[in-house]
């Protein structure tokens, strides 16, 4: 079983190799070294150019503010909702909505939200002119507002489903029903009791996903381009702009800004950590004070309202894009287009077939690899009693914590030097870096929560460890394994920069097509490609839902597990 | 063989190989031979349904006739292709590159030429090159005043136009002073793409043309003139205009085509474009109402040409040349000029064409929102590229960076 023992090391190498190689390839130009552009020596001039950029303070402020606000809000919504509704039918219902919400790519969700809330958007259209008196859209700044509020809203509606999934996965290990029953027997309200007894245990488990949300929100590019301010934009968007400027000398400050962005993320996580300690103390005092009820009813209503509101925003936005994809001419303030036509689908549908196949192929391969590595790691941990320290988990998260713009260009150079680029295989490996942490993350808690006594029983009946794994543990955990795979598929489907940079533009997926076509701003085309993207991601969730049901159609005990 | 001799033989082969791989542009039959069976990865901006369809059409023709397969690498930004070539050069990949042909604009061309990232010269060797209107359209041999030197082949003429909705704006302003008056009277109804988007910067240059006393100054590098004095009227104009822009100039559309949606939604009444046929094409696509029309400013507007270039390390150079040559054919040029297809101006001199070829152009219906070549009026040359860089940086510092 030597290979299995090596699994954790192999997994870390697969993750860290590309990240470190990529970082090196970014640090060098940040310090002035990039021979192809005449940067032969080390200098601080890229840093100086960056510091001279007049937009820097605001761009940095925006990145930090939007990232922190989106994380605080997303976490609050999820906690409020779960605290108020755990164990109820409402929660089960929203849990079922998770798959479609997770499969909507960030850019598609952003376009959908933009069409909802813009001054010429669906909400204003529904109220105009009869209620507002507007026969032309009002000239008010909603999208791209200087504070980044619409961008924060976009991030929240996309991060809430992810954090909710992580929270629900972590819950079973915290015996929430048990704790809550005791708390309620002691006279605590539902929300208060949950916050005092369950939340601390849950938070410990979702801490890393929260950091990932923080890092992602601070460095998101596609969503920020659609919803975020532009005068100046958040720092990562400026990095991308400099990277794509015809003036090639701007690659140097771009690299310096990418490193600054990385430092900002690290700093923000550090501050968040301090905040955890601070609020942990505060919370402890509150818990020990013995207060029984603190506005429970209001919190329940708020939690439900926010959670359903954010889910509805994504779904309504997607519905808006669906209508656009079949719209003829559609003027303001009409709620629906003059005429419906399938022209956009006929035009683009056929050219999406090839990219769709490649998308599924790449996502399937990357997810399969990620699942294999994850299962091998977890099984090795179980069989050899390896106790993974918190540090190795941190390493696992590294690709999610480092902004993509900080290491992908460097990774591209690395792939070029090694001549392992331009093919689908290389793109699969590039995606693996991002898919693996999410798969690992999704599977970790349910896998560890498995009752090992089943294994002991099977071993007592003569099964070898391999057979226990294949015939007992894997079948019992099939549903979480497939769910983790579905999350991985969705992550892979949404990857833009890794596909473009490592594939050299020659590997075209639904997402690269969608981004290229969206640059023209034609909502019909955006509607078609966004639906195609969401459909591809949804496929994984459909499989995760259908296969266990079909396989265990006559085994009710496993179905319940 | 002695070891030394063997080593020399080996080295000779190694160094000879790249030279053999380079096609000789002057031997066209050999180019055609070599191109057959090649796949050309044409990296081109893909935000327009019309251009994507045209590229597909051109690819089909070239495949039928010359056995060259064309793959449209759909880009959100031309710079992605430039980045790719640059990354390849950084990594020492001087052959077998991913990019075979780029639809390139002036600023990217200047940068690639400067960094030695282009193959050529090859353009003068194209069989269709003699049909190009070099005398009448100087923009086909100098891109943003940078001489092309045969490193990029023109395939379409572009000229600044404005489009407007006659249902809301019957009489559009026809010079920069009138534009400012109108914007002050109707705040929030005009905007332009945010510089450094090239169309946004073009608006600034066009405004400069309308505001400087002596436009000849713009042909010189900024260092050779009194930049502060020449641009003072421009900054004053923008100080007055910006608060009256859409969203008071606190947000801008990020690209030219985004303005189409703003116009359709009724958010703006007037928009700038670099494609004289864009409005007609958008009307026929159902993106704009059929009340939209096009006009040009009094005194002429900036014109330039669209080009394709081959990176120095392209894999299918011969195939790329065959494709570029096809794009210069009267057949492709007439199709590109058709507003139902693209609506781009031709780079050819119509008087050099055969009567049959000229008939293709005469037969075109230019579309309701497209101006005839006469109505397009005089084209102004692009200012020296140093203006673009300087104005962009100053605009960003004044209006795009911080309050």
Interface residues (C-beta under 8 A of the other chain):
Chain A: X34 X35 X36 X37 X53 X54 X55 X57 X58 X119 X120 X136 X137 X139 X140 X141 X143 X144 X145 X146 X225 X229 X230 X231 X232 X241 X243 X244 X245 X246 X247 X248 X251 X327 X328 X329 X330 X331 X332 X341 X343 X347 X348 X351 X409 X412 X413 X416 X417 X419 X421 X422 X500 X501 X504 X505 X506 X508 X512 X513 X515 X516 X517 X518 X519 X520 X521 X522 X523 X524 X525
Chain B: X41 X43 X45 X46 X47 X48 X49 X52 X53 X56 X71 X73 X74 X75 X76 X77 X79 X80 X81 X82 X83 X84 X86 X87 X88 X89 X90 X91 X92 X93 X98 X99 X105 X107 X108 X110 X111 X114 X115 X187 X188 X194 X196 X246 X247 X248 X249 X250 X251 X252 X253 X254 X255 X257 X258 X260 X261 X264 X265 X266 X267 X285 X286 X287 X288 X289 X389 X396 X397 X399 X400 X401 X402 X403
